[in-house]
Amino acid sequence: MKPMKLAEVREHTGRHLTIEEAAQYVSQGQSETVTRNQVCALSLHSWLNSATDWLRLEACLVLLAHKRRQKSRAVSSRIR
């Protein structure tokens, strides 16, 4: 099963978390691998998710997307 997309999760939460807000729902210093595993676990049986679980899932996806953007910017700046 594929993890849920950020847009799908935002339909359930009705929010658009900022990076600062998302960091409050995820443990500080949590590795990217642990965050990805958390996304998979929360996406697996989404009908069992509580409101807090949905926010935690959105927070993980927001942080992963932010890290991906940072990496792609760093690579594109090295290419130029």
N, C-alpha and C positions, 0 to 999 in steps of 0.2 A: 504494500500500500504506500502511496505517495503522501508526504506531509501536505497539510492544507496550505493554500496560498493566503497571503496577507489580506487580499481583497475579500476572500470568503470569511475569514475570521472577523474582519471589520463589519461585515453584515450582522454578525451575532452580537458584537460588543457595541456597535453604534458609536465608536470612538475612533480617534486618530491620535494615538499616543506619540509624544515627542520622544526623542532619544533619552532625555533626562527622566521623563516619567517612566519609560520602559526599564531603565536601569534600576528603579525602585522595586520592580517585580522579579528581577533576576538577581541571584547571588553575586556579590561583588567578586571579581576575579575568576568567575566561572569560565572555563575554557570553551572554545567554539564547538568542540566535539560534544561536550556535555549539553550545550545549548541545543545543538542539532538533535541529539537523542531525546531531549525534553520535548522538542517540537513533534518528533515522531510519536512519542508516547501519548501526548495530549491529543494528537490527531487521530490516533488509532480507534478509540471508542469515544468519539466526540459527543455522542448523545448522553454520556455520563458526566460531561464537564459541568462544573458549577460556574457561577459568574466569575469567581476569582480565577478558575482554571482558564476561562476564555481570555481574561486579561493577561494572565501569565503567558499564554500561547501567543497572543498578539505582541507582547513585549519581546519575547524571544525572536519572533520573526522580524520585528523592527530592528533589533540589535544586529541580527545576522545580515539583513539588507544593508545596514549602515557599514558593517565591516566589509562586505563585498564591494560597496561603492568606494571605500577608502583604498582597498587593494587595487581596484581597476584604475583609480586616479593615479596611484603611485606608479603603476606599470606604464600608463599612457604618458606620464611626465618623463619617464626614463627613455621612452621611444623617441621623443621629440628632441 
